[in-house]
Amino acid sequence: MKREYLDLTRLIERLHRRFLDVLRAELNRLGIKNINSVQALLLANIGDEEITIRDLVERGYYQGSNVSYNIKKLTELGYLEQKPAPHDRRSVSIRLTEMALDVVARVLELEERHAAALAEQGMDADALGQVNGALVRVERTWTDCMQYG
């Protein structure tokens, strides 16, 4: 079990990096050169929500260490709109612009193509559900470790 666990932790990291590589290639193919794959994924995770920056991190929508830089950059480029949160003027809510929603639509199309490709390779929803279930249990274990030591 120890070897499989270690393999899994390395695979998770590689898969995330590979997915970002795939996103970067898709952005290049589409001629979108002013944002990177991390920023495109951030936009896709926000979707049609209006959300505070703090909630982005707490919900796991942003995994990087420099969320402020990416939010500032995406706002300057016209992908995000910011406004003071109604419940706390010190907090800022963000939402996507039409330009960002177009990028999100392209990311969703990419994900649909990948899901279809997996289906063509014999991967079905049950198999993906089992993988997702196992990964959720790993996430819970790690979360418990952080909360309870």
VOPAGU-2260 file (C-alpha; in pm, 1 decimal, decimal comma):
REM VOPAGU-2260
SITE   aa  ch    i         X         Y         Z
SITE  MET   A    0       0,0       0,0       0,0
SITE  LYS   A    1     286,5     239,8      76,7
SITE  ARG   A    2     428,0     214,5    -278,5
SITE  GLU   A    3      84,8     265,6    -435,4
SITE  TYR   A    4      23,3     567,7    -214,1
SITE  LEU   A    5     357,3     723,1    -309,6
SITE  ASP   A    6     287,1     653,7    -676,7
SITE  LEU   A    7     -53,0     819,4    -639,7
SITE  THR   A    8      86,6    1137,4    -484,5
SITE  ARG   A    9     334,6    1176,2    -768,9
SITE  LEU   A   10      70,5    1096,4   -1028,8
SITE  ILE   A   11    -164,1    1364,4    -892,3
SITE  GLU   A   12     108,5    1625,4    -931,2
SITE  ARG   A   13     199,8    1508,2   -1282,7
SITE  LEU   A   14    -164,0    1502,5   -1392,1
SITE  HIS   A   15    -218,4    1857,7   -1273,1
SITE  ARG   A   16      92,3    1981,3   -1455,2
SITE  ARG   A   17      -5,3    1786,4   -1768,1
SITE  PHE   A   18    -357,0    1932,4   -1761,8
SITE  LEU   A   19    -207,1    2281,1   -1740,7
SITE  ASP   A   20      13,3    2190,7   -2040,0
SITE  VAL   A   21    -295,7    2080,0   -2232,4
SITE  LEU   A   22    -471,9    2404,9   -2143,9
SITE  ARG   A   23    -168,0    2606,5   -2252,1
SITE  ALA   A   24    -161,1    2426,9   -2587,4
SITE  GLU   A   25    -533,2    2491,1   -2636,8
SITE  LEU   A   26    -493,3    2860,8   -2553,4
SITE  ASN   A   27    -211,3    2882,4   -2808,2
SITE  ARG   A   28    -422,1    2700,7   -3068,5
SITE  LEU   A   29    -701,5    2952,8   -3009,3
SITE  GLY   A   30    -461,4    3247,4   -3032,7
SITE  ILE   A   31    -517,0    3346,7   -2670,0
SITE  LYS   A   32    -170,4    3456,6   -2568,1
SITE  ASN   A   33    -230,8    3713,8   -2295,1
SITE  ILE   A   34    -325,7    3466,2   -2020,3
SITE  ASN   A   35    -164,3    3146,6   -1902,4
SITE  SER   A   36    -314,6    2807,3   -1827,5
SITE  VAL   A   37    -337,8    2869,8   -1452,0
SITE  GLN   A   38    -534,3    3187,2   -1519,8
SITE  ALA   A   39    -761,0    3010,6   -1770,3
SITE  LEU   A   40    -830,8    2736,3   -1516,3
SITE  LEU   A   41    -906,6    3001,1   -1253,8
SITE  LEU   A   42   -1159,8    3159,9   -1489,6
SITE  ALA   A   43   -1317,6    2820,7   -1559,5
SITE  ASN   A   44   -1345,4    2749,5   -1187,3
SITE  ILE   A   45   -1517,2    3083,0   -1122,9
SITE  GLY   A   46   -1759,9    3029,2   -1409,7
SITE  ASP   A   47   -2076,0    3236,1   -1377,1
SITE  GLU   A   48   -2037,4    3293,4   -1003,5
SITE  GLU   A   49   -1970,4    3621,1    -829,8
SITE  ILE   A   50   -1722,8    3527,9    -561,0
SITE  THR   A   51   -1483,4    3686,1    -314,8
SITE  ILE   A   52   -1112,4    3626,2    -351,4
SITE  ARG   A   53   -1104,1    3457,2     -12,0
SITE  ASP   A   54   -1375,2    3213,6    -122,0
SITE  LEU   A   55   -1169,9    3129,4    -432,3
SITE  VAL   A   56    -895,3    2986,9    -216,4
SITE  GLU   A   57   -1121,2    2829,5      47,8
SITE  ARG   A   58   -1328,3    2643,6    -213,2
SITE  GLY   A   59   -1015,7    2515,7    -383,6
SITE  TYR   A   60   -1081,4    2711,8    -704,2
SITE  TYR   A   61    -726,8    2845,8    -695,8
SITE  GLN   A   62    -432,3    2627,4    -602,3
SITE  GLY   A   63    -143,7    2866,6    -661,2
SITE  SER   A   64      42,5    3083,7    -418,4
SITE  ASN   A   65      -5,7    3420,6    -586,4
SITE  VAL   A   66    -379,1    3469,5    -624,0
SITE  SER   A   67    -355,8    3849,3    -582,7
SITE  TYR   A   68    -121,6    3882,2    -880,4
SITE  ASN   A   69    -341,9    3669,1   -1105,5
SITE  ILE   A   70    -660,3    3851,5   -1003,4
SITE  LYS   A   71    -492,8    4188,7   -1066,0
SITE  LYS   A   72    -356,9    4073,9   -1403,4
SITE  LEU   A   73    -689,4    3925,0   -1516,2
SITE  THR   A   74    -867,1    4245,8   -1413,7
SITE  GLU   A   75    -616,4    4463,2   -1604,1
SITE  LEU   A   76    -660,0    4245,1   -1913,6
SITE  GLY   A   77   -1039,1    4276,9   -1900,0
SITE  TYR   A   78   -1122,3    3920,2   -1795,0
SITE  LEU   A   79   -1248,9    4006,5   -1445,7
SITE  GLU   A   80   -1460,8    4279,8   -1294,5
SITE  GLN   A   81   -1410,1    4367,8    -929,1
SITE  LYS   A   82   -1638,5    4543,5    -685,6
SITE  PRO   A   83   -1653,2    4577,7    -309,6
SITE  ALA   A   84   -1845,2    4290,3    -152,8
SITE  PRO   A   85   -2186,2    4402,6     -27,9
SITE  HIS   A   86   -2137,0    4237,4     313,3
SITE  ASP   A   87   -1786,3    4374,3     378,5
SITE  ARG   A   88   -1636,3    4676,2     204,2
SITE  ARG   A   89   -1284,6    4547,9     277,6
SITE  SER   A   90   -1358,4    4236,7      73,3
SITE  VAL   A   91   -1371,7    4235,3    -306,5
SITE  SER   A   92   -1609,4    4031,3    -519,5
SITE  ILE   A   93   -1507,5    3929,5    -868,0
SITE  ARG   A   94   -1697,3    3806,1   -1169,9
SITE  LEU   A   95   -1609,7    3720,1   -1525,0
SITE  THR   A   96   -1651,6    3955,4   -1817,9
SITE  GLU   A   97   -1793,0    3844,9   -2152,4
SITE  MET   A   98   -1437,6    3799,6   -2280,6
SITE  ALA   A   99   -1363,2    3563,1   -1990,1
SITE  LEU   A  100   -1687,4    3372,8   -2042,2
SITE  ASP   A  101   -1574,2    3306,8   -2400,0
SITE  VAL   A  102   -1249,6    3155,7   -2268,5
SITE  VAL   A  103   -1448,0    2944,9   -2021,6
SITE  ALA   A  104   -1669,9    2818,9   -2304,0
SITE  ARG   A  105   -1356,6    2712,0   -2491,5
SITE  VAL   A  106   -1221,2    2531,4   -2184,0
SITE  LEU   A  107   -1553,2    2350,4   -2143,7
SITE  GLU   A  108   -1541,8    2245,5   -2510,5
SITE  LEU   A  109   -1190,9    2110,3   -2453,2
SITE  GLU   A  110   -1310,3    1912,7   -2150,5
SITE  GLU   A  111   -1600,8    1770,7   -2351,0
SITE  ARG   A  112   -1360,8    1657,2   -2624,1
SITE  HIS   A  113   -1141,0    1490,3   -2363,5
SITE  ALA   A  114   -1437,8    1315,3   -2203,5
SITE  ALA   A  115   -1540,8    1185,6   -2546,7
SITE  ALA   A  116   -1184,3    1068,3   -2614,3
SITE  LEU   A  117   -1180,6     877,3   -2283,5
SITE  ALA   A  118   -1511,9     715,5   -2374,4
SITE  GLU   A  119   -1368,6     610,4   -2710,9
SITE  GLN   A  120   -1078,9     447,3   -2524,2
SITE  GLY   A  121   -1323,9     240,5   -2318,7
SITE  MET   A  122   -1337,2     454,9   -2003,0
SITE  ASP   A  123   -1694,5     478,1   -1879,5
SITE  ALA   A  124   -1866,3     694,7   -1621,0
SITE  ASP   A  125   -1853,2     418,6   -1357,7
SITE  ALA   A  126   -1475,6     384,3   -1389,3
SITE  LEU   A  127   -1427,3     760,7   -1364,0
SITE  GLY   A  128   -1664,4     765,8   -1066,9
SITE  GLN   A  129   -1449,2     509,3    -887,8
SITE  VAL   A  130   -1134,4     710,6    -954,6
SITE  ASN   A  131   -1305,0    1027,7    -835,2
SITE  GLY   A  132   -1431,2     851,4    -523,1
SITE  ALA   A  133   -1083,0     728,6    -437,4
SITE  LEU   A  134    -934,9    1075,3    -489,1
SITE  VAL   A  135   -1203,4    1234,4    -272,0
SITE  ARG   A  136   -1113,5     990,9       7,2
SITE  VAL   A  137    -745,7    1086,4     -27,8
SITE  GLU   A  138    -842,3    1453,7     -13,8
SITE  ARG   A  139   -1048,5    1394,2     300,0
SITE  THR   A  140    -759,5    1212,2     463,2
SITE  TRP   A  141    -523,2    1499,0     386,3
SITE  THR   A  142    -778,7    1756,7     506,2
SITE  ASP   A  143    -826,8    1564,6     830,0
SITE  CYS   A  144    -451,0    1547,5     873,3
SITE  MET   A  145    -428,1    1926,0     842,2
SITE  GLN   A  146    -721,3    1990,1    1076,5
SITE  TYR   A  147    -661,9    1730,3    1342,6
SITE  GLY   A  148    -293,4    1643,5    1311,2
